[in-house]
Amino acid sequence: MVIGEVGEPTWMPFERIIQQNLTTALILEDDADWDFRIRSILTDFSHGVRRLPELITQSELHSRNPPEASDEKLSQLELAKRSSISVPPLSGRSIPKSGPYGRDWDVLWLGHCGAQLSPSSPHSPDRITIPNDPTVPEPQHLKPMSQAKLDQLGSLYPPHTRVIHRANSTLCTIAYAVTQSGARKLLYEFGIREFNKGYDFAVSDFCNGLTRGAKRETMPLCITVQPPIFSHHFPVKMKSDIMGVGAGGKEVGTRYVRWSVRMNLERLVKGEEGIVEQWEDDKKAS
């Protein structure tokens, strides 16, 4: 794990990853938060993310064929369904100790404040869903800020579904992992070649193949997940780099995370029982 220090250049973690010859590394912002059940979440995620690169390769090969006219008649719900395959939660399959998340990617975008789904691929699925995940809030809670629009995810997939897909217009680098190859590419892109915008926007362009001189055949492979596994925590009293003040006032708590570690930290320290849940299911709807 690598945590960037305040005031250091954005590319410094990549230099350390390369110098120490780390195979993979996780980079966290200091106000990141996660669910108590992070182990089970990452277990499910690992099964999906190891399979996804091959699906993306197959989908890209299929996309070179002329589009079928019948696709235009499909609804967004049907397109999402056909673009996805499921991995049952808490699969009984073992996880390899070496490379539990695979290494056929450059960036795993695990924590963000908003992402678009990858383009639909109805004839060669390139999204992986984890259905019936109890750590995922219901659709009415899926949005990055209280006054923001609801995430498209909630209207296209059943409640409590987590989706793993190729990163597409993803914002906020709350938590992301890189491979050795990915670190070298990012260091070259932003430490040597060109760095002229906010870091998360720059990484988003990098992942979308929008940087200067980028070519489709050399695009990096960036994978993300919705809802994010890590999210920004907005404290009640303590100051944060991101205060979360908008039309609805100051944000408090952690979006997307049901059993927040930070919101229950005092209980943990004092040894108190019971967990305060932030995004409870609507019992009336159920």
VEXPA-534362 format. One line per 4 residues: number of its first residue (from 1); for each residue x, y, z of C-alpha. Coordinates in Angstrom, 2 decimals, always signed. Layout:
! residues N
NUM) X,Y,Z | ...
This chain:
! residues 286
1) +0.00,+0.00,+0.00 | +1.23,+3.49,-0.82 | -0.25,+6.63,+0.71 | +0.77,+9.92,-0.87
5) +2.21,+12.57,+1.41 | +0.82,+16.10,+1.56 | +2.59,+18.42,-0.85 | +4.52,+15.77,-2.78
9) +4.26,+15.66,-6.59 | +1.46,+13.48,-7.92 | +3.89,+11.10,-9.61 | +6.05,+10.45,-6.50
13) +4.22,+7.21,-5.51 | +4.98,+5.83,-8.97 | +8.70,+6.50,-8.51 | +8.66,+4.55,-5.25
17) +6.69,+1.68,-6.82 | +9.21,+1.43,-9.65 | +12.28,+1.84,-7.43 | +11.06,-0.88,-5.05
21) +10.00,-3.06,-8.01 | +6.53,-3.62,-6.53 | +4.32,-5.91,-8.60 | +1.15,-4.03,-7.61
25) +0.37,-1.21,-5.19 | -2.73,+0.42,-3.73 | -2.75,+4.22,-3.43 | -5.23,+5.77,-0.96
29) -6.21,+9.34,-0.21 | -6.10,+10.15,+3.50 | -9.88,+10.67,+3.78 | -10.82,+7.32,+2.19
33) -13.40,+5.15,+3.96 | -14.62,+1.59,+3.47 | -17.09,-0.98,+4.76 | -16.41,-3.27,+7.72
37) -16.95,-6.15,+5.30 | -14.07,-5.11,+3.03 | -12.63,-8.64,+3.02 | -15.77,-10.21,+1.54
41) -16.19,-7.29,-0.90 | -12.65,-7.71,-2.21 | -13.08,-11.50,-2.36 | -16.05,-11.11,-4.72
45) -14.25,-8.37,-6.65 | -11.15,-10.52,-7.16 | -13.14,-13.25,-8.93 | -14.61,-10.72,-11.33
49) -11.55,-8.60,-12.03 | -9.39,-11.61,-12.92 | -11.92,-12.61,-15.57 | -12.67,-9.18,-17.00
53) -9.53,-8.49,-19.12 | -10.25,-11.52,-21.32 | -13.89,-10.43,-21.74 | -12.78,-6.93,-22.72
57) -10.37,-8.34,-25.31 | -13.13,-10.49,-26.81 | -15.55,-7.55,-26.83 | -13.03,-5.32,-28.61
61) -12.52,-7.95,-31.31 | -16.30,-8.24,-31.77 | -16.72,-4.45,-31.91 | -14.75,-4.37,-35.16
65) -17.69,-6.07,-36.87 | -20.44,-3.85,-38.33 | -23.15,-3.07,-35.74 | -26.37,-5.03,-36.06
69) -29.47,-3.03,-36.95 | -31.54,-4.93,-34.39 | -29.46,-3.44,-31.57 | -31.10,-0.05,-32.11
73) -34.43,-1.51,-30.99 | -33.08,-2.77,-27.65 | -33.92,-0.83,-24.49 | -31.19,+0.41,-22.15
77) -32.23,-2.29,-19.67 | -31.87,-5.02,-22.28 | -28.53,-3.63,-23.48 | -27.22,-3.63,-19.90
81) -28.45,-7.20,-19.37 | -26.84,-8.51,-22.53 | -23.60,-6.63,-21.82 | -23.16,-8.32,-18.44
85) -22.40,-11.69,-16.92 | -22.72,-12.52,-13.24 | -20.31,-13.82,-10.65 | -22.15,-15.19,-7.59
89) -21.18,-13.36,-4.37 | -18.87,-15.10,-1.91 | -17.86,-17.71,-4.45 | -16.39,-20.88,-3.00
93) -13.50,-20.81,-5.47 | -10.06,-20.25,-3.98 | -8.14,-17.04,-4.56 | -4.53,-17.34,-5.72
97) -2.02,-15.99,-3.20 | +0.09,-14.62,-6.02 | -1.84,-12.02,-7.99 | -5.27,-12.32,-6.31
101) -6.57,-9.57,-8.63 | -4.61,-10.63,-11.69 | -2.03,-8.45,-13.40 | -3.45,-7.97,-16.89
105) -4.43,-4.36,-16.20 | -2.77,-0.99,-15.61 | -5.13,+0.70,-13.15 | -7.84,-0.63,-10.82
109) -10.02,+2.35,-9.89 | -11.49,+1.12,-6.59 | -12.56,+4.44,-5.08 | -14.14,+7.31,-7.02
113) -16.88,+9.94,-6.87 | -18.64,+9.01,-10.06 | -18.15,+6.86,-13.16 | -20.03,+6.17,-16.34
117) -20.74,+2.60,-17.36 | -18.66,+1.26,-20.23 | -20.41,+1.33,-23.64 | -22.90,-1.49,-24.05
121) -21.66,-4.69,-25.71 | -24.77,-6.84,-26.21 | -23.12,-9.59,-28.29 | -19.91,-10.00,-26.30
125) -20.40,-9.08,-22.61 | -17.67,-6.95,-21.05 | -19.19,-6.12,-17.66 | -19.29,-8.41,-14.64
129) -22.03,-8.11,-12.05 | -22.07,-9.29,-8.45 | -25.79,-9.65,-7.63 | -27.46,-9.66,-4.21
133) -24.51,-7.95,-2.52 | -25.68,-6.84,+0.97 | -22.91,-4.23,+1.16 | -24.40,-2.27,-1.78
137) -26.99,+0.42,-0.83 | -30.36,+0.49,-2.53 | -30.66,+2.55,-5.76 | -32.12,+5.64,-4.03
141) -28.82,+6.05,-2.13 | -26.50,+5.65,-5.12 | -25.14,+9.12,-5.84 | -21.81,+10.86,-5.08
145) -23.35,+13.86,-3.25 | -26.70,+14.50,-1.61 | -27.82,+16.93,-4.35 | -26.36,+14.96,-7.26
149) -28.36,+12.91,-9.74 | -28.81,+9.22,-9.03 | -26.24,+6.95,-10.62 | -27.36,+5.27,-13.85
153) -26.31,+1.97,-12.28 | -29.39,+1.94,-10.03 | -31.85,+2.19,-12.92 | -30.23,-0.48,-15.12
157) -29.45,-3.23,-12.62 | -31.41,-4.86,-9.77 | -30.93,-3.46,-6.25 | -27.78,-4.55,-4.40
161) -25.80,-5.17,-7.60 | -22.13,-4.28,-7.93 | -20.73,-3.93,-11.47 | -17.11,-4.28,-12.58
165) -16.27,-2.77,-15.98 | -13.72,-0.86,-17.99 | -13.17,+2.63,-16.56 | -15.13,+5.28,-18.45
169) -15.11,+8.97,-17.47 | -14.25,+8.13,-13.87 | -13.51,+10.95,-11.41 | -11.73,+11.35,-8.04
173) -8.70,+9.20,-7.24 | -9.86,+8.17,-3.75 | -8.32,+4.73,-4.07 | -6.67,+3.05,-7.01
177) -4.20,+0.25,-7.61 | -1.51,+0.09,-10.28 | +0.66,-2.68,-11.65 | +4.38,-2.16,-12.22
181) +3.59,-1.62,-15.90 | +0.79,+0.82,-15.06 | +3.05,+2.82,-12.73 | +5.67,+3.17,-15.46
185) +3.08,+4.36,-17.98 | +1.61,+6.89,-15.54 | +5.04,+8.19,-14.51 | +5.99,+8.70,-18.14
189) +2.66,+10.35,-18.97 | +2.48,+12.78,-16.02 | +6.03,+12.99,-14.70 | +7.83,+13.43,-18.01
193) +5.49,+13.93,-20.94 | +2.52,+16.17,-20.11 | +0.56,+17.18,-17.02 | -1.73,+20.16,-17.59
197) -4.97,+19.50,-15.68 | -6.38,+18.19,-12.39 | -4.93,+14.78,-11.57 | -8.17,+12.79,-11.58
201) -9.20,+14.37,-14.91 | -5.75,+13.54,-16.28 | -5.96,+9.90,-15.17 | -9.48,+9.68,-16.60
205) -8.19,+10.91,-19.97 | -5.29,+8.45,-19.72 | -7.68,+5.56,-19.14 | -10.00,+6.69,-21.95
209) -7.16,+6.99,-24.47 | -7.57,+10.77,-24.73 | -4.01,+11.86,-23.98 | -1.86,+13.37,-26.72
213) -0.87,+10.83,-29.33 | -2.89,+7.97,-27.78 | -3.79,+5.09,-30.07 | -6.53,+2.51,-29.68
217) -4.12,-0.42,-29.92 | -1.94,+0.94,-27.11 | -4.69,+2.12,-24.76 | -4.08,+1.25,-21.10
221) -6.48,-1.14,-19.42 | -8.19,+0.59,-16.51 | -10.91,-1.23,-14.60 | -13.37,+0.27,-12.15
225) -16.28,-0.85,-10.00 | -19.70,+0.63,-9.17 | -20.61,+1.44,-6.54 | -17.02,+2.17,-5.52
229) -15.44,+0.02,-2.80 | -13.75,+3.05,-1.22 | -15.33,+6.49,-0.88 | -14.67,+9.96,+0.54
233) -15.51,+10.44,+4.22 | -16.89,+13.86,+5.16 | -16.33,+14.38,+8.92 | -18.79,+16.24,+11.14
237) -16.25,+18.52,+12.86 | -12.76,+17.80,+11.57 | -11.51,+19.67,+8.53 | -10.95,+17.83,+5.28
241) -9.30,+18.67,+1.98 | -12.75,+18.14,+0.45 | -15.36,+19.80,+2.62 | -18.27,+18.75,+0.44
245) -20.19,+22.04,+0.59 | -22.80,+22.34,-2.13 | -26.42,+23.31,-2.72 | -27.52,+20.93,+0.01
249) -25.04,+22.23,+2.59 | -22.04,+20.44,+4.05 | -21.80,+16.72,+3.33 | -21.46,+14.44,+6.36
253) -20.62,+10.76,+6.37 | -19.56,+8.50,+3.51 | -21.46,+7.96,+0.30 | -21.89,+4.38,-0.97
257) -20.53,+2.75,+2.22 | -23.14,+1.09,+4.44 | -21.07,-0.02,+7.45 | -18.54,+2.80,+7.54
261) -15.30,+2.16,+9.45 | -14.75,+5.88,+10.08 | -18.29,+6.51,+11.30 | -17.99,+3.60,+13.74
265) -14.39,+4.25,+14.75 | -15.25,+5.56,+18.23 | -17.29,+2.43,+18.92 | -14.36,+0.31,+17.84
269) -11.94,+2.22,+20.07 | -14.24,+1.95,+23.09 | -15.08,-1.69,+22.41 | -18.79,-0.96,+22.11
273) -21.10,-3.40,+20.34 | -23.41,-2.59,+17.47 | -22.73,-0.96,+14.13 | -24.38,+2.23,+12.97
277) -25.53,+1.70,+9.39 | -25.61,+4.72,+7.15 | -27.70,+3.64,+4.14 | -30.41,+1.33,+5.39
281) -32.83,-0.43,+3.06 | -36.29,+1.07,+2.67 | -38.34,-1.39,+4.70 | -41.58,-0.01,+3.28
285) -40.43,-0.81,-0.26 | -39.47,-4.34,+0.72
